[in-house]
Amino acid sequence: MLKKLHFILIGFGLTLVTPLKAEFTVAQIPPLTNKTPITLVAEKGFWTDYLTQEMLPKFTEKTGVSVKVVSTELESMFNLQTQALKQGEGKYDLLTMEAGWAKEWAANGYTVPLVQLAKLYDPDGEKAMQWYLEPYYPSLLNILSYSGEIHAIPYNNYVMGSHYRADLFNHPTEQADFLKRFGYPLIPATTPEELLDQGMFFTRKAGSMLADKMLTHDFYGLALMSGNKPHINDEFSSMLWSLGGAWMLPQYNQQQITHFEVPIINHEAIKTADIYRKLMAYAVPANEQFAFNEAANAIATGKAAIWPFAYNNLWSISFRVEKNIPGARLAVAQVPGGHPYNGAYAFAVSYDSKNPQAAYWLLKYMGTYEAQYAYALGGGNPCRMDVVTAAEFNKEELREIAGAFNASHIANLFWSTKVLTLGHFTTTAMGQIYPELSQACYAASNNATDSTDIFIKLSTKIKNIQNTYGEVPAIDKNNNK
């Protein structure tokens, strides 16, 4: 029996009232009239392996439709698929997208609204899709929507948390020393300023004492994704939002965005850069390639105390510290400032699919409780509330894979409709804007003096890109006082 989700919207908040459970299975796929083989683009890794070995054979057995998988690295996915979509040759039936591309692809007509597909192919029509989507986090569906219609089903959620060494935070000597030095208890940082204190406190040279043991190597308070990679923007954005700032702000008339405002002088971004540079002094030394894998491994190998802006889908990597370092205990808190970067990878049906009927049912099958549960067991961070909150994931023996699930749940609920207040999640040009954000953040992190000019130029680029590729204009927000 399908249990419906009941919720109460209050302003921009969402309060869950009843538990969730969706029971759609491959057995419920009706006979398909179109047997044309379909092609799926999927990221390399355990999820693609699971699809290929477990789910796709069941789908083909049930429907008679064979599925070809194009497995590729995430870095090449956008260009690979966009070029094919521009040609309209029906090369790919099911697309994989990063959340930031969702509105851009939808605005260009590259993806098909899920309700439209349901009306065509599902016996219960629109209602079936509405029920199906109930267990998914509203924050992710809002990011993946366009003009009030949802175009994609998320499978991999990378909302952030702060991964930290609980054994160090709870050690009596460390607690006493921190309290004496800073005047407040040693607990996970709730502000960037507290994080700076903790980064400074835990950074020590070889030969120093840490938790009453002598260090044989240099130890750092922090691990930051400070390389010349996209992820430095995610750290900057999290801090920027916590300071009340934004890269661009949507302005609404009723529920429609009329335009975006872009700050002429982004004071919050300038402050973020100043804080970030100070944090870097207490972070694991990084080169241009240092990103999420390197940060997670810094925690895993006992080189740092805190990864403050960690992607929670990397929890199982960070967790290796418990195997590598005797007595280590990993825990997770909300990110300092309480505004974690959020998003997901998702599947969508392409507009030029040669078999949209089969593509729709495979899409629906890949988002079932069964699939998301398997994804969670493989170490992924699922996108369905009923999976994330499943009782068995609270067991100690599953902490290696599910230890960050509750933190992710809280973070996703926080963002439920707040994502609609930021241009980051509402523009149809984010695929073009995002690289500019990353480049500016990296430049600002390496600027020893003033980042004002960097962010003034960035605001100009954002406006130009939005006005060239976006659906609504961007104008100056005069905040230069």
C-alpha positions in Angstrom: 0.0 0.0 0.0 1.4 3.4 -1.0 1.6 5.8 1.9 1.2 9.4 1.0 3.4 12.1 2.3 1.6 14.8 4.3 3.5 18.0 5.0 2.9 21.5 6.2 4.5 24.4 4.4 5.2 27.4 6.6 6.9 30.3 4.7 10.0 28.7 3.3 10.0 25.7 5.7 8.7 22.2 5.6 7.6 20.0 8.5 7.2 16.3 7.9 4.2 14.7 9.6 4.1 11.1 8.6 6.8 8.6 7.5 7.3 7.8 3.8 7.3 4.6 1.9 6.9 4.0 -1.9 6.6 0.4 -3.1 7.0 0.7 -6.9 8.9 -2.3 -8.3 9.9 -3.6 -11.7 6.9 -6.0 -11.6 4.5 -3.0 -11.9 5.9 -1.9 -15.3 3.1 -2.6 -17.9 3.7 -4.3 -21.2 5.6 -1.9 -23.5 4.6 -1.3 -27.1 8.0 0.1 -28.1 10.8 -2.4 -27.9 13.5 -0.2 -29.4 16.8 -0.6 -27.4 17.7 2.4 -25.3 21.0 4.0 -24.2 21.8 5.3 -20.7 24.6 7.6 -19.7 25.9 6.8 -16.3 28.9 7.8 -14.1 31.7 5.3 -13.7 31.8 3.5 -10.4 29.9 1.1 -8.2 26.5 2.5 -9.1 27.0 1.8 -12.8 28.3 -1.6 -11.9 25.2 -2.3 -9.8 22.9 -1.1 -12.6 24.6 -3.2 -15.2 24.8 -6.4 -13.1 21.5 -6.2 -11.1 18.9 -3.8 -12.3 19.2 -3.6 -16.1 18.9 -7.4 -16.6 15.7 -7.4 -14.5 14.4 -4.5 -16.6 15.2 -6.2 -19.9 13.6 -9.5 -18.7 10.4 -7.7 -17.7 10.1 -5.4 -20.7 12.0 -7.0 -23.6 14.0 -3.8 -24.1 17.8 -4.0 -24.0 19.8 -1.2 -22.4 23.2 0.0 -23.5 25.2 1.9 -20.8 27.7 4.6 -21.8 29.9 4.8 -18.7 31.9 8.0 -18.4 33.7 10.3 -15.9 31.6 13.1 -14.4 34.1 15.7 -15.8 33.2 14.8 -19.4 29.5 14.3 -18.9 28.2 17.8 -19.6 30.0 18.3 -23.0 29.4 14.7 -24.1 25.7 14.9 -23.7 25.2 18.6 -24.6 26.8 18.1 -28.0 24.6 15.1 -28.7 21.5 16.9 -27.6 22.3 19.9 -29.8 22.4 17.5 -32.8 19.0 15.9 -31.9 20.0 12.5 -33.2 18.6 10.5 -30.4 21.9 9.2 -29.3 21.0 9.0 -25.6 17.6 8.1 -24.2 18.4 8.6 -20.5 20.7 11.4 -19.4 22.8 11.9 -16.3 23.0 15.5 -15.0 24.5 17.5 -12.2 21.8 19.6 -10.5 23.4 22.8 -11.8 22.6 21.8 -15.4 19.0 20.9 -14.8 17.3 24.2 -15.4 19.6 25.0 -18.3 18.9 21.8 -20.1 15.2 22.0 -19.4 15.0 25.6 -20.7 16.7 24.5 -23.9 14.1 21.7 -24.2 16.6 18.9 -23.8 14.7 17.1 -21.1 11.0 16.1 -20.7 8.9 16.9 -17.7 8.2 13.8 -15.6 4.4 14.5 -15.4 4.2 14.8 -19.2 5.8 11.3 -19.5 3.5 9.9 -16.8 0.4 11.2 -18.6 1.6 9.4 -21.8 2.8 6.1 -20.4 1.6 5.5 -16.8 -1.8 3.9 -16.2 -2.4 6.2 -13.2 -1.1 9.2 -15.1 0.0 12.4 -13.3 -1.1 11.0 -9.9 1.3 8.1 -10.2 4.2 10.5 -10.6 3.1 12.7 -7.8 2.9 9.8 -5.4 6.2 8.4 -6.7 8.1 11.6 -6.0 6.8 12.1 -2.4 9.7 10.3 -0.7 12.3 12.6 -2.4 13.7 15.6 -0.7 11.8 18.8 -1.8 15.2 20.7 -1.9 16.5 18.4 -4.6 13.2 18.4 -6.6 13.1 22.2 -6.4 16.7 22.3 -7.8 15.8 19.9 -10.6 12.6 21.6 -11.5 11.9 24.2 -14.2 8.8 26.4 -14.5 7.2 24.4 -11.8 7.7 21.0 -13.5 10.2 18.4 -12.3 12.4 17.1 -15.1 14.7 14.6 -13.3 14.9 12.0 -10.6 18.0 12.4 -8.3 20.0 9.5 -7.2 23.2 10.8 -5.6 22.9 13.6 -3.0 26.1 15.5 -2.1 24.8 17.9 0.6 27.7 18.9 2.9 28.5 18.2 6.5 31.5 18.7 8.8 33.4 15.5 9.2 35.6 15.7 12.4 37.6 13.6 14.7 35.3 13.0 17.7 38.0 11.3 19.6 40.1 14.5 19.6 37.1 16.8 20.4 36.1 14.5 23.3 39.6 14.1 24.7 39.9 15.6 28.2 43.3 17.2 27.7 42.3 18.7 24.4 39.0 20.0 25.9 40.8 21.6 28.8 43.5 23.2 26.7 41.0 24.6 24.2 38.7 26.0 26.9 41.7 27.7 28.6 43.0 29.1 25.3 39.8 30.3 23.7 37.3 30.6 26.6 34.6 28.4 25.3 34.0 24.6 25.0 35.5 22.5 22.2 32.5 21.5 20.2 31.9 21.5 16.4 32.2 25.0 15.0 28.9 26.8 14.2 30.6 29.9 12.7 33.6 30.5 10.4 35.2 32.3 13.3 34.9 29.3 15.6 36.3 27.1 12.8 39.3 29.4 12.6 40.0 28.9 16.3 39.7 25.2 16.0 41.9 25.1 12.9 44.6 27.0 14.7 44.2 24.9 17.9 44.7 21.5 16.2 47.5 22.5 13.8 50.7 21.1 15.3 54.2 20.1 14.3 55.7 16.6 14.5 57.0 16.0 18.1 54.1 17.9 19.6 51.4 16.1 21.7 48.0 15.3 20.4 45.5 13.6 22.7 48.4 12.8 25.0 50.4 11.1 22.2 53.5 12.4 20.5 53.0 13.2 16.8 55.4 11.6 14.3 54.3 13.9 11.6 52.8 17.4 11.1 49.1 17.5 11.9 46.6 20.1 10.6 43.3 21.4 12.0 41.6 21.5 8.6 41.3 19.9 5.2 40.0 22.3 2.6 39.2 21.7 -1.1 41.4 24.6 -2.0 42.8 23.4 -5.3 42.0 24.9 -8.7 38.9 22.8 -9.0 35.2 23.5 -9.0 34.8 22.4 -5.4 36.5 25.5 -3.9 33.4 27.4 -5.0 31.2 25.0 -3.0 33.1 25.9 0.1 33.0 29.6 -0.7 29.3 29.5 -1.4 28.5 27.7 1.8 30.4 30.4 3.8 29.0 33.2 1.6 25.4 32.1 2.3 26.0 31.8 6.0 27.1 35.4 6.0 23.8 36.5 4.4 25.3 36.9 0.9 24.7 35.4 -2.5 26.3 35.5 -6.0 22.9 36.5 -7.4 19.4 36.9 -6.1 16.2 36.0 -7.9 13.4 38.6 -7.8 9.8 37.2 -8.0 6.4 38.5 -9.1 4.1 35.9 -7.6 5.9 32.7 -8.3 7.6 33.8 -11.5 11.2 35.1 -11.5 11.3 38.5 -13.2 15.0 39.2 -13.0 18.2 38.6 -10.9 20.0 41.1 -8.8 23.8 40.9 -8.8 25.8 42.9 -6.2 28.1 45.5 -7.6 30.5 45.0 -4.7 29.9 41.7 -3.1 30.9 42.5 0.5 30.0 39.1 1.8 32.2 37.4 -0.9 35.1 39.7 0.1 34.7 38.7 3.7 34.4 35.1 2.8 37.7 35.3 0.9 39.4 36.9 3.9 38.2 34.2 6.2 39.1 31.4 3.8 42.7 32.6 3.4 43.0 32.6 7.1 41.7 29.1 7.3 44.2 27.9 4.7 47.0 28.7 7.1 45.8 25.8 9.2 44.8 23.4 6.4 46.7 20.4 4.9 49.1 21.8 2.3 47.3 21.7 -1.1 48.3 21.9 -4.7 46.1 22.8 -7.7 44.7 19.3 -7.9 43.6 19.2 -4.2 39.8 18.6 -4.1 37.3 16.2 -2.5 39.3 13.0 -2.8 42.4 14.6 -1.3 40.4 16.2 1.5 38.6 13.0 2.4 42.0 11.1 2.3 43.5 13.7 4.6 40.9 12.8 7.2 41.2 9.1 6.4 45.0 9.0 6.9 45.1 11.0 10.1 46.5 14.2 8.7 43.7 16.6 9.8 41.1 17.0 12.6 38.2 18.5 10.6 36.9 18.5 7.0 34.5 21.3 7.6 32.8 21.4 4.2 32.7 17.7 3.3 30.4 16.2 0.8 28.5 13.6 2.9 28.5 11.2 0.0 32.3 10.9 0.8 31.6 9.8 4.4 32.7 6.2 3.8 36.1 7.5 2.6 36.5 9.8 5.6 35.5 6.9 7.8 38.6 5.0 6.9 40.4 6.9 9.6 38.8 4.5 12.1 40.6 1.7 10.5 43.9 3.5 9.8 44.4 5.3 13.2 44.0 3.3 16.5 41.3 4.9 18.7 40.1 7.3 16.0 36.3 8.1 16.0 34.7 10.0 13.2 31.6 12.1 13.6 29.6 14.6 11.5 28.1 18.0 12.3 26.4 20.6 10.3 28.8 22.9 8.4 30.0 26.1 10.1 27.4 28.7 9.4 24.6 26.1 8.8 24.3 26.6 5.0 25.8 23.5 3.4 26.3 23.4 -0.4 23.6 21.1 -1.8 22.7 19.3 -4.9 22.5 15.9 -6.6 23.2 13.9 -9.7 20.0 12.9 -11.5 18.5 11.0 -14.4 16.2 12.5 -17.0 14.6 11.4 -20.3 16.0 13.2 -23.4 13.7 15.1 -25.7 15.0 13.1 -28.7 14.8 9.6 -27.2 14.0 6.9 -29.7 12.0 5.0 -27.0 10.7 7.5 -24.4 8.2 4.9 -23.1 11.0 2.5 -22.1 13.2 5.4 -20.9 10.4 6.6 -18.6 9.9 3.2 -17.0 13.7 2.6 -16.6 14.0 6.1 -15.0 11.2 5.2 -12.6 12.8 1.8 -11.8 16.2 3.4 -11.1 14.6 5.7 -8.5 12.7 3.0 -6.5 13.2 2.3 -2.8 15.0 -0.9 -3.9 17.5 1.0 -6.0 18.1 3.8 -3.5 18.5 1.3 -0.7 21.1 -0.6 -2.7 22.8 2.7 -3.5 23.0 3.5 0.2 24.5 0.0 1.0 27.2 0.7 -1.7 28.3 3.8 0.1 26.2 6.4 -1.8 24.2 9.2 -0.2 20.6 8.6 -1.2 18.0 11.1 -2.1 14.9 9.5 -0.7 13.7 10.3 2.8 12.4 6.9 3.4 15.7 5.3 2.7 17.8 7.8 4.6 15.6 7.4 7.7 15.3 3.6 7.5 15.7 2.3 11.0 18.5 -0.2 10.1 20.8 2.6 9.1 21.0 3.7 12.7 22.8 0.5 13.7 26.4 0.7 14.7 27.5 -1.9 12.2 26.2 0.3 9.3 27.8 3.5 10.6 30.6 3.2 8.0 28.2 3.8 5.2 25.3 5.6 7.0 27.0 7.6 9.7 26.2 10.9 7.9 22.7 10.1 6.9 21.0 11.9 9.7 23.1 15.0 9.2 22.2 14.9 5.5 18.6 14.6 6.4 18.6 17.7 8.5 20.6 19.7 5.9 18.2 18.7 3.1 15.1 19.6 5.1 16.7 23.0 5.9 17.0 23.7 2.2 13.5 22.4 1.2 12.3 25.7 -0.4 15.2 28.0 0.6 16.9 26.9 -2.6 14.4 29.0 -4.4 15.7 32.2 -2.8 19.2 31.9 -4.3 20.2 32.5 -7.9 22.6 29.6 -7.6 19.7 27.1 -7.8 17.2 29.1 -9.9 19.1 30.5 -13.0 18.9 28.7 -16.3 22.5 29.7 -17.0 24.3 28.0 -14.1 26.2 25.6 -16.3 27.9 28.7 -17.8 28.2 30.7 -14.6 29.6 28.0 -12.3 33.1 27.8 -13.9 33.4 31.6 -13.4 32.6 31.2 -9.7 35.2 28.5 -9.3 37.9 30.5 -11.0 37.1 33.7 -9.0 37.1 31.8 -5.7 40.4 30.1 -6.5 41.9 33.5 -7.5 40.6 35.1 -4.3 42.0 32.3 -2.2 45.5 33.0 -3.5 45.3 36.7 -3.3 47.3 37.8 -0.3 45.8 41.3 -0.2 42.4 42.4 -1.5 39.9 40.4 -3.5 37.5 43.3 -4.2 38.5 43.6 -7.8 38.2 39.9 -8.4 34.6 39.9 -7.2 33.7 43.1 -9.0 34.8 41.5 -12.3 32.9 38.3 -11.3 29.7 40.2 -10.9 30.1 41.7 -14.3 30.7 38.2 -15.8 27.6 36.8 -14.0 25.4 39.6 -15.4 26.8 39.2 -18.9 26.3 35.4 -18.9 22.8 35.7 -17.4 21.8 38.3 -20.0 23.3 36.2 -22.8 22.2 32.7 -21.9 19.5 33.1 -19.2 15.8 33.5 -19.7 15.4 36.6 -17.5 17.8 39.6 -17.2 20.3 40.3 -14.5 20.7 43.8 -13.1 23.0 45.6 -10.6 22.1 45.4 -7.0 23.5 48.6 -5.6 25.1 47.6 -2.3 28.4 49.5 -2.6 27.9 51.5 0.5 
